């Protein structure tokens, strides 16, 4: 009974509401009737009948209706598309984008809504600008701080991410499309504040915001070394680009104020007339896709050339395990277009004597350092590079890494091989590695030098007069022409050997300081020595320590005189003394004493052996007299005045 009553009630409701035509009177008194509203079961029947009839109509066929409109079947579905002649004229009609930039265009420039729109633009634009300060390196050859190189699959992900960013970061394309549609004076009918200057302002602000975010995603992709990191940056940045849309949505819901809510409604209701076709938007999309992918390609090409690698590195090895290893300390150059295991190598600047390289070895999953064949010239080393990866060849290796940049392997985590016969490694006690490409950080002394190209075109620190060193960090005012042992501590002593107490600095043929490995050299020629022999003591730097070397220069340079033997010995060291194996008796050279370390990057680094502690030089396990023995009390002090300073004397003398 209850069910029958409900049915009867529904029928009565349909009779009262749905079955009675509605009518109104026109101005001339005529009664106009409107068809009854379609509801309930009648509405469903009408929809299904329309679908059924439209399925029998050929695609794109049209049929007239009594009100002048047409019914058209489309390929996009079975439902009919109804449009009037007025709708035909507005076929390309569009609406304003629902964001704060449209709000800036429509509302009163003195209103709260206008200031909210400007505030959100400033907030949105400040984030990428602040990020660019940290992400870019202005004044550097690597402005985007791109990595030295990346894996192939990361490159593919980079291209896809950049292509997706153009349509997904919509502000850039939306501003271009709005500009293309142009300003319509009819906008003043909708809002008296929709003036042309505000239209231009909203487009400019949206274009700036879109350009900033497109640039920041380009920088982040250029810096990416992994796909996951790239996608995380993309997702975070996309969220920030939608701040203007989120702010508009909040305003529509009344989160800010009632007036701002009404202003957002006005934006939603405004329909700019006579919108133009989408050809410019499509063209802009293609243009920016080509632009970002071309820029990314140029970065990848530079990565493969090694442009983002340091061109010159300075290294200093320890001598705890291998006493001759510091003789490989010095400057190493990257070899362009020479790849080993997909990474460029670094080779020392020596063209004679022992040569060595840094390279990546896939079997070790690390960078290694090792020597090359001594008798191979600089241009004929290609066949010997693979040998360095053998465990009986390399001397030192980095921690396990997938990096393409040698400098990213932390110096403190390198390992030194115990011996060629023993593949076990030991952590380094000291290892220094630094990029030597000239910059404000590497050209240290403010008056010492400036950056400029050397003979090979590399950017180096060119020292001003009175300064020297790889970084122009030393001044001639720090150099003494004459040094002697400090009488408070005593001279060098070895039983039955009379050592000199006074050493003079060695000058080259042009009267400048003779340098060996960036340090000054001091010598003493024994005048009373048998004229058939040539007695000479030299204080020379060996990569980490100064050594006092005894030499019979008559054996090494039989045609030289005592006056020229000292400088010839410095040249001999520069050309041949790459390894401690050359310190032996038959060659007439023998280290007798070794100083304390002059570790680079520490206050101990200095251009002379003044004020250093000294040790006896003992034979090491390879027979070279480079081992550090018992300490002695000797100290060397400056005792002579040079060209740039008055010098100083012991005990307060002048």
C-alpha positions in Angstrom: 0.0 0.0 0.0 2.8 2.4 0.8 4.5 1.7 -2.5 1.2 2.5 -4.3 0.9 5.7 -2.4 4.4 6.8 -3.4 3.7 6.1 -7.0 0.5 8.0 -6.9 2.3 10.9 -5.2 5.0 11.0 -7.9 2.4 10.9 -10.6 0.6 13.8 -9.0 3.9 15.7 -8.7 4.6 15.1 -12.4 1.1 16.3 -13.3 1.4 19.5 -11.2 4.9 20.4 -12.2 6.1 18.6 -15.3 2.9 18.4 -17.3 1.7 21.9 -17.1 3.0 24.3 -19.8 4.3 27.7 -18.6 3.3 30.9 -20.3 4.1 34.6 -20.1 2.6 37.6 -21.8 4.6 39.6 -24.3 4.5 43.4 -24.6 1.6 43.2 -27.2 -0.4 41.0 -24.9 0.1 37.8 -26.8 0.6 34.7 -24.7 3.8 32.8 -25.4 3.9 29.2 -24.3 7.1 27.4 -23.4 7.5 23.6 -23.5 7.2 21.8 -20.3 10.5 21.0 -18.4 11.8 17.6 -19.1 12.4 15.7 -15.8 12.6 12.2 -14.4 11.8 9.4 -16.7 10.8 11.7 -19.6 14.4 13.2 -19.6 16.0 9.9 -19.8 13.8 8.8 -22.6 14.6 11.9 -24.5 18.4 11.4 -24.2 18.3 7.8 -25.2 16.0 8.5 -28.1 18.4 11.3 -29.3 21.3 8.9 -29.1 19.4 6.2 -30.9 18.4 8.5 -33.7 21.9 10.1 -34.0 23.4 6.6 -34.5 21.5 6.4 -37.7 22.7 9.7 -39.0 25.9 9.8 -41.1 29.0 11.5 -39.6 29.1 15.3 -40.0 25.4 15.3 -41.2 23.2 18.1 -40.0 19.5 18.4 -39.5 17.5 21.6 -38.9 15.5 22.3 -35.8 12.4 24.6 -35.4 14.4 27.2 -33.4 16.9 27.6 -36.2 19.7 25.6 -34.6 21.0 22.3 -36.0 21.8 18.9 -34.8 25.2 17.6 -35.8 26.7 14.2 -35.4 30.5 14.2 -34.8 33.3 11.6 -34.7 34.0 12.4 -31.1 30.9 10.7 -29.8 27.2 9.7 -30.2 25.7 12.6 -28.3 24.4 15.4 -30.6 26.1 18.8 -30.6 23.7 21.7 -30.5 24.8 25.1 -31.5 23.1 28.2 -32.7 24.1 30.9 -35.2 25.4 33.0 -32.2 27.5 30.1 -31.0 28.9 29.7 -34.5 30.2 33.3 -34.4 31.8 32.6 -31.0 33.3 29.4 -32.1 36.8 30.5 -31.1 35.7 32.3 -28.0 38.0 31.7 -25.0 38.1 32.7 -21.4 40.8 34.3 -19.2 43.2 31.9 -17.5 42.1 31.5 -13.9 45.2 32.9 -12.1 46.3 36.0 -10.4 47.6 37.5 -13.6 44.0 37.7 -15.0 43.0 39.2 -11.6 45.6 42.0 -12.1 44.0 42.7 -15.6 40.4 42.9 -14.5 40.3 44.5 -11.1 40.7 48.1 -9.8 44.4 48.9 -9.5 43.7 50.4 -6.1 41.8 47.4 -4.8 42.9 44.7 -2.4 42.6 42.1 -5.2 45.2 43.9 -7.3 47.7 44.1 -4.6 47.2 40.4 -3.8 48.0 39.6 -7.4 51.2 41.6 -7.4 52.3 40.1 -4.1 51.9 36.6 -5.4 53.9 37.4 -8.5 56.7 38.8 -6.4 56.7 35.7 -4.2 56.6 33.4 -7.2 59.4 35.2 -9.0 61.6 35.6 -5.9 62.0 31.8 -5.5 63.7 31.1 -8.8 65.8 34.2 -8.6 67.2 33.2 -5.2 67.8 29.7 -6.5 69.7 31.0 -9.5 72.1 32.8 -7.1 73.1 29.5 -5.7 72.8 27.3 -8.8 74.9 29.4 -11.2 78.6 30.3 -11.1 78.9 33.8 -12.7 82.2 34.6 -14.2 83.1 30.9 -14.6 83.5 28.8 -17.8 80.9 26.5 -16.2 78.1 29.0 -15.6 75.5 26.3 -15.1 77.7 24.2 -12.8 77.1 21.2 -15.1 78.8 18.0 -14.0 81.9 16.8 -15.9 79.9 14.2 -17.7 76.8 12.0 -17.2 75.5 8.6 -18.2 73.6 8.1 -21.4 70.3 7.3 -19.8 70.4 10.5 -17.8 70.9 12.5 -21.0 67.7 10.9 -22.5 65.8 11.7 -19.3 67.1 15.3 -19.6 65.7 15.7 -23.1 62.3 14.3 -22.1 62.1 16.5 -19.0 62.9 19.6 -20.9 60.3 18.9 -23.6 57.6 18.2 -20.9 58.4 21.4 -19.1 57.4 23.6 -21.9 53.7 22.7 -21.9 53.5 21.9 -18.2 55.0 25.2 -17.1 52.1 27.0 -18.7 52.7 30.7 -17.8 55.2 31.2 -20.7 52.8 29.9 -23.4 49.7 31.4 -21.8 51.3 34.9 -21.8 52.3 34.5 -25.5 48.8 33.4 -26.4 47.1 36.2 -24.5 49.4 38.7 -26.3 48.6 37.1 -29.7 44.8 37.5 -29.0 45.4 41.2 -28.4 43.5 43.7 -26.3 39.8 44.1 -26.8 38.2 47.5 -26.0 35.0 45.6 -25.3 36.6 44.4 -22.1 35.7 47.8 -20.6 32.1 46.9 -20.9 32.7 43.9 -18.6 35.0 45.8 -16.2 35.8 49.5 -16.4 39.3 48.7 -14.9 40.3 46.3 -17.7 42.5 48.9 -19.4 45.2 48.3 -22.0 48.1 49.2 -19.7 46.9 46.6 -17.1 46.5 44.1 -19.9 50.1 44.7 -20.9 51.2 44.5 -17.3 49.6 41.2 -16.6 51.1 39.7 -19.8 54.6 41.0 -18.9 54.5 39.7 -15.4 53.2 36.3 -16.5 55.9 36.1 -19.3 58.7 37.0 -16.8 57.5 34.3 -14.4 57.2 31.7 -17.1 60.6 32.5 -18.4 62.2 32.4 -15.0 60.8 28.9 -14.3 61.7 27.6 -17.7 65.3 28.8 -17.1 65.5 27.3 -13.6 64.3 23.9 -14.8 66.9 24.1 -17.6 69.6 24.7 -15.0 68.5 21.9 -12.8 68.4 19.4 -15.7 71.8 20.6 -16.8 73.2 19.9 -13.3 71.4 16.5 -12.8 73.5 13.4 -12.5 70.7 11.0 -11.9 67.2 10.5 -13.2 65.6 10.4 -9.8 67.1 13.7 -8.7 66.0 15.2 -12.0 62.4 14.1 -11.5 62.3 15.3 -7.9 63.5 18.7 -8.9 60.9 18.8 -11.7 58.0 17.9 -9.5 59.0 20.4 -6.8 59.4 23.2 -9.4 56.1 22.4 -11.0 54.3 22.8 -7.7 55.9 26.3 -7.3 54.8 27.3 -10.8 51.2 26.7 -9.9 51.2 29.1 -6.9 49.3 31.7 -9.0 46.6 29.1 -9.9 46.3 28.0 -6.3 46.0 31.6 -5.0 43.2 32.2 -7.5 41.4 29.0 -6.4 41.6 30.1 -2.8 40.3 33.5 -3.6 37.3 31.9 -5.5 36.5 30.0 -2.4 36.5 33.1 -0.3 39.7 32.4 1.7 40.9 36.0 1.5 37.9 38.3 1.4 34.4 38.6 -0.1 35.5 41.4 -2.5 38.4 39.2 -3.7 36.0 36.3 -4.2 33.7 38.5 -6.3 36.7 39.7 -8.4 37.7 36.0 -9.1 34.1 35.4 -10.1 34.4 38.3 -12.6 37.4 36.7 -14.1 35.6 33.4 -14.5 32.6 35.1 -16.2 34.6 37.3 -18.6 34.8 35.8 -22.1 37.1 37.7 -24.5 35.4 37.8 -27.9 36.9 36.8 -31.3 39.7 34.7 -30.0 42.3 33.9 -32.7 43.5 30.5 -33.8 46.0 28.4 -31.9 48.8 28.6 -34.5 51.0 31.0 -32.5 50.7 28.8 -29.3 51.8 25.8 -31.4 54.6 27.7 -32.9 55.8 29.0 -29.6 55.7 25.5 -28.1 57.9 24.2 -31.0 60.2 27.1 -30.7 60.8 26.7 -26.9 61.2 23.0 -27.2 63.9 23.5 -29.9 65.5 26.2 -27.8 65.8 24.2 -24.6 66.9 21.0 -26.3 69.5 22.8 -28.4 70.9 24.5 -25.3 71.0 21.1 -23.5 72.8 19.6 -26.5 75.4 22.2 -26.4 76.1 21.4 -22.7 76.4 17.7 -23.5 78.9 18.4 -26.3 81.0 20.5 -23.9 80.9 17.7 -21.4 82.2 15.2 -23.9 85.1 17.6 -24.8 86.0 17.9 -21.1 85.3 21.6 -20.9 83.9 21.3 -17.4 86.9 19.4 -16.1 89.8 21.2 -14.4 92.5 21.7 -17.0 95.4 21.6 -14.6 95.6 20.0 -11.2 98.4 20.2 -8.6 99.0 17.1 -6.5 101.3 16.2 -3.6 101.9 12.6 -2.5 102.9 11.3 0.8 106.2 9.5 1.4 105.2 7.3 4.4 104.9 4.1 2.3 106.9 5.0 -0.8 109.5 7.5 -0.2 110.0 8.2 -3.9 106.3 8.8 -4.5 106.5 12.6 -3.8 108.8 13.0 -6.8 105.7 12.5 -8.9 104.1 15.5 -7.2 103.5 18.4 -9.4 101.0 19.7 -12.1 99.0 17.4 -14.3 97.2 18.4 -17.4 93.9 16.9 -18.8 94.4 15.3 -22.2 91.5 16.5 -24.4 89.7 13.9 -26.5 91.7 11.1 -24.9 89.2 8.7 -23.1 89.9 5.7 -21.1 86.8 3.9 -19.7 84.7 6.9 -20.9 86.7 9.4 -18.9 89.5 11.8 -19.8 93.0 11.2 -18.3 95.4 13.6 -16.7 99.1 13.4 -17.5 102.1 15.2 -15.9 103.9 17.9 -17.7 107.2 16.0 -17.9 108.5 15.2 -21.3 111.7 13.4 -20.1 112.2 11.0 -17.3 109.4 9.2 -15.6 105.9 10.1 -16.7 102.6 9.2 -15.0 98.9 9.6 -15.4 95.6 9.6 -13.5 92.9 7.6 -15.2 89.7 5.7 -14.4 89.8 1.9 -14.4 86.5 0.0 -14.7 88.1 -3.1 -13.2 88.9 -1.1 -10.0 85.8 1.1 -10.2 88.0 3.9 -9.2 90.6 6.4 -10.4 94.2 5.2 -10.2 97.6 6.8 -10.5 100.5 5.1 -12.1 103.7 5.5 -14.1 104.2 5.2 -17.8 107.2 3.7 -19.6 110.1 6.0 -19.0 111.4 5.9 -22.6 108.1 6.6 -24.3 107.7 10.1 -25.7 104.7 12.3 -25.0 103.0 11.6 -28.3 103.3 7.8 -28.2 101.7 6.9 -25.0 98.4 5.5 -26.2 99.3 1.8 -26.1 100.6 2.0 -22.5 97.5 3.5 -20.8 95.8 0.2 -20.2 98.8 -1.2 -18.3 98.2 1.4 -15.6 95.1 -0.5 -14.5 97.1 -3.6 -13.6 97.5 -3.9 -9.8 101.2 -4.4 -10.2 101.5 -1.0 -12.0 99.4 1.6 -10.3 100.7 3.2 -7.1 97.6 4.8 -5.7 93.8 4.7 -6.2 90.7 6.7 -5.2 87.7 5.4 -3.3 85.1 3.5 -5.4 83.3 6.1 -7.5 81.2 6.5 -10.7 82.1 10.1 -11.1 83.6 11.5 -14.3 85.6 14.2 -12.4 88.9 13.2 -10.7 88.5 16.0 -8.2 85.3 14.6 -6.8 87.2 11.7 -5.4 88.0 12.9 -1.9 91.7 13.2 -1.4 91.6 11.9 2.2 90.1 8.6 1.1 92.8 7.6 -1.4 94.7 4.4 -0.9 98.5 3.7 -1.5 99.6 0.3 -2.6 102.1 -1.2 -0.1 104.4 -2.4 -2.9 104.3 -3.6 -6.5 104.5 -7.2 -5.2 101.8 -6.6 -2.6 98.4 -5.6 -3.9 97.2 -4.6 -0.5 96.5 -0.9 0.1 96.9 1.4 2.9 95.1 4.8 3.6 97.1 7.8 2.7 98.4 9.9 5.6 98.7 12.9 3.3 97.4 13.6 -0.2 96.8 17.0 -1.7 94.9 17.7 -4.9 93.6 21.0 -6.1 92.5 22.6 -9.4 95.0 25.0 -10.8 92.8 26.7 -13.3 93.3 30.4 -12.7 90.6 32.1 -10.6 90.3 34.5 -7.8 90.6 31.6 -5.4 93.7 30.0 -6.9 95.6 33.2 -7.8 95.9 34.0 -4.1 98.1 37.0 -3.5 96.1 40.2 -4.3 99.2 41.9 -5.7 101.0 38.8 -6.9 99.5 38.1 -10.3 96.5 37.9 -12.6 94.9 35.3 -14.8 96.1 34.9 -18.4 97.0 32.3 -21.0 100.3 30.4 -20.9 102.2 29.2 -24.0 99.7 26.3 -24.4 96.7 28.6 -24.1 95.8 27.3 -20.6 94.5 29.9 -18.1 97.3 30.3 -15.4 98.3 32.7 -12.8 100.8 35.1 -14.4 102.9 36.5 -11.6 103.9 40.2 -11.3 107.5 41.2 -10.8 108.6 40.2 -7.3 106.2 37.2 -7.0 106.5 33.5 -8.0 104.9 30.1 -7.4 102.1 28.2 -9.1 99.6 30.6 -7.5 101.9 33.6 -7.2 101.7 33.0 -3.5 105.3 33.7 -2.7 107.1 37.0 -2.6 110.8 37.6 -3.2 110.8 39.4 0.1 110.4 35.9 1.7 113.6 34.7 0.0 117.1 34.9 1.4 120.1 35.1 -0.9 122.2 33.4 1.8 121.2 30.9 4.5 123.3 29.4 7.4 122.7 27.0 10.2 121.3 28.6 13.3 124.2 28.6 15.8 121.9 28.0 18.7 121.1 24.5 17.3 124.3 23.4 15.5 125.3 22.4 12.0 124.7 19.3 9.9 126.9 16.5 11.3 128.0 13.1 9.9 131.1 11.3 11.3 134.2 12.0 9.2 132.3 14.4 6.9 132.8 18.1 7.0 129.5 19.7 5.9 129.1 23.4 4.9 127.5 25.8 7.2 126.6 28.4 4.5 124.5 28.1 1.3 123.9 30.6 -1.5 120.8 30.7 -3.7 121.2 29.5 -7.3 120.5 31.9 -10.1 119.8 31.0 -13.7 121.6 32.4 -16.8 119.4 35.5 -16.7 120.1 36.3 -13.1 116.7 35.1 -11.8 116.1 32.6 -9.1 116.6 29.0 -10.3 113.4 27.1 -9.4 112.9 23.4 -9.0 109.3 22.2 -8.5 108.3 25.7 -7.6 110.9 26.2 -4.8 114.2 28.0 -4.6 117.4 26.0 -4.7 120.5 26.6 -2.6 124.0 25.3 -3.2 127.5 25.2 -1.8 130.5 24.3 -3.9 133.5 23.1 -1.9 136.3 25.3 -3.1 139.1 23.3 -1.4 138.0 20.0 -3.0 140.5 18.1 -5.2 140.4 19.8 -8.6 140.1 16.4 -10.3 136.8 16.0 -8.5 133.8 18.3 -8.1 132.4 18.6 -4.6 128.9 20.1 -4.4 126.1 20.2 -1.9 122.6 21.2 -3.0 119.4 22.0 -1.0 116.6 21.0 -3.4 112.9 20.4 -3.0 111.7 16.8 -3.8 108.0 17.2 -4.0 107.3 17.2 -0.3 110.6 17.8 1.5 113.9 19.6 1.0 116.9 17.3 0.6 120.5 18.0 1.1 122.1 16.2 -1.9 125.8 15.5 -2.2 127.0 15.5 -5.7 130.3 15.0 -7.6 129.5 17.3 -10.5 132.7 16.4 -12.4 131.0 13.0 -13.1 127.7 14.5 -14.1 129.0 17.5 -16.0 132.7 17.0 -16.9 132.7 20.1 -19.2 131.3 22.5 -16.6 133.1 24.7 -14.2 132.4 25.3 -10.5 130.7 28.5 -11.3 128.1 26.9 -13.7 127.8 23.4 -12.1 125.1 24.4 -9.6 122.6 25.6 -12.2 123.4 22.7 -14.5 122.6 20.4 -11.6 119.2 22.1 -11.2 118.5 21.5 -14.9 119.6 17.9 -14.5 117.1 17.5 -11.7 114.3 19.1 -13.8 115.0 16.8 -16.8 115.8 13.5 -15.1 115.0 13.4 -11.4 111.5 12.1 -11.6 112.0 9.1 -9.4 114.1 8.5 -6.4 115.7 5.6 -8.2 118.1 8.1 -9.8 119.5 9.0 -6.4 122.4 6.5 -6.4 126.1 6.5 -6.1 127.1 5.7 -9.7 125.3 8.9 -10.9 127.2 10.9 -8.3 124.1 12.0 -6.3 123.3 11.0 -2.8 120.7 12.5 -0.4 122.2 13.0 3.0 119.5 14.9 5.0 115.7 15.4 4.6 113.7 18.2 6.0 110.3 18.0 7.6 107.3 18.1 5.1 106.2 21.3 3.4 102.6 20.2 2.9 100.7 22.2 0.4 97.7 24.1 1.6 99.2 24.4 5.1 101.3 27.2 6.9 104.3 24.9 6.4 104.3 25.6 2.7 107.2 28.0 2.0 109.6 28.8 -0.8 112.8 28.2 1.1 114.2 25.6 3.7 114.4 28.3 6.4 113.1 27.3 9.9 112.5 23.7 9.0 113.3 20.7 11.1 115.8 18.1 9.6 116.3 14.3 9.7 119.0 11.9 8.5 118.2 10.4 5.1 118.3 6.7 5.4 118.1 4.0 2.6 114.6 2.9 1.9 113.4 -0.5 0.9 114.2 0.2 -2.8 117.8 1.2 -2.1 117.2 5.0 -2.6 118.5 7.2 0.2 115.1 8.8 0.6 113.9 7.3 3.9 113.5 9.6 6.9 115.6 8.6 9.8 116.4 10.1 13.2 115.8 13.8 13.7 118.7 16.3 14.2 118.7 19.7 15.9 119.9 21.7 12.9 117.9 24.8 11.8 118.6 27.1 8.8 118.2 30.8 9.1 118.4 33.7 6.7 121.8 35.5 7.1 122.1 37.6 4.1 120.3 40.6 2.6 118.8 40.2 -0.8 117.4 42.5 -3.5 114.0 43.2 -1.8 114.7 43.0 1.9 117.4 43.6 4.5 117.3 40.1 5.8 117.6 39.4 9.5 120.3 38.1 11.8 120.3 35.9 14.9 120.0 37.4 18.4 118.5 40.7 17.3 121.4 41.8 15.1 121.2 44.0 12.1 
